[in-house]
Amino acid sequence: DTAVSQTPKYLVTQMGNDKSIKCEQNLGHDTMYWYKQDSKKFLKIMFSYNNKELIINETVPNRFSPKSPDKAHLNLHINSLELGDSAVYFCASSLRSPGIVYEQYFGPGTRLTVT
Amino acid sequence: DAKTTQPNSMESNEEEPVHLPCNHSTISGTDYIHWYRQLPSQGPEYVIHGLTSNVNNRMASLAIAEDRKSSTLILHRATLRDAAVYYCILRSGSGNTGKLIFGQGTTLQVKP
């Protein structure tokens, strides 16, 4: 009964390849996020979708393309991988209502290593 | 979103209380104070949040200063499992996109 799950857990690939990371939540939330944690452990928001609509895009390179087929899924596709894309990527989900701040639930992370 | 300041690291002994401070002198009236923590090799997890009054839950307590310019996360009896990075984050209740802005956090070491 995992709340937020990500696949794969580890991903090792070569520069120039294209890869995808998948995220699913079974909490009934309407908003999902992607965060990136770099080698210095700094966590930064990348994207957010609310009801399949993109609401946050934090100046991430065009090589990164999120896709939300439905409220329970948010996938991240990365084209032409670069060494600097090596990081841990976390998916999260929450509810969202005007004026109310809900807690976010995070997945276990996907460690991407680009060689 | 307003900025928070936390000590880089703190140490505690097992089974003793831990007080993790956070300064947020530019907090606005609609900002909620949230705490998350990240255990080693795991995703962040929600700990507690509050607006003006002190809050308690099964994980911790949150003490908020009267002027709201600072707050303290209290772990009543630290266990080895509480060793983590603790993040104090302000989140606006208005115009809220939901994003969390993480700072460097406080790395808590718990000694047996």
Chai-1 contact restraints between the chains, C-beta under 6 A:
chainA,res_idxA,chainB,res_idxB,connection_type,confidence,min_distance_angstrom,max_distance_angstrom,comment,restraint_id
A,T31,B,G98,contact,1.0,0.0,6.0,A-B,restraint_1
A,L43,B,F102,contact,1.0,0.0,6.0,A-B,restraint_2
A,I45,B,K99,contact,1.0,0.0,6.0,A-B,restraint_3
A,I55,B,T97,contact,1.0,0.0,6.0,A-B,restraint_4
A,I56,B,T97,contact,1.0,0.0,6.0,A-B,restraint_5
A,I56,B,K99,contact,1.0,0.0,6.0,A-B,restraint_6
A,F90,B,G43,contact,1.0,0.0,6.0,A-B,restraint_7
A,S94,B,G98,contact,1.0,0.0,6.0,A-B,restraint_8
A,R96,B,G98,contact,1.0,0.0,6.0,A-B,restraint_9
A,G99,B,G93,contact,1.0,0.0,6.0,A-B,restraint_10
A,V101,B,Y32,contact,1.0,0.0,6.0,A-B,restraint_11
A,V101,B,R91,contact,1.0,0.0,6.0,A-B,restraint_12
A,V101,B,G93,contact,1.0,0.0,6.0,A-B,restraint_13
A,V101,B,N96,contact,1.0,0.0,6.0,A-B,restraint_14
A,E103,B,Y46,contact,1.0,0.0,6.0,A-B,restraint_15
A,F106,B,G43,contact,1.0,0.0,6.0,A-B,restraint_16
A,F106,B,P44,contact,1.0,0.0,6.0,A-B,restraint_17
A,G107,B,G43,contact,1.0,0.0,6.0,A-B,restraint_18
A,P108,B,G43,contact,1.0,0.0,6.0,A-B,restraint_19
A,G109,B,G43,contact,1.0,0.0,6.0,A-B,restraint_20
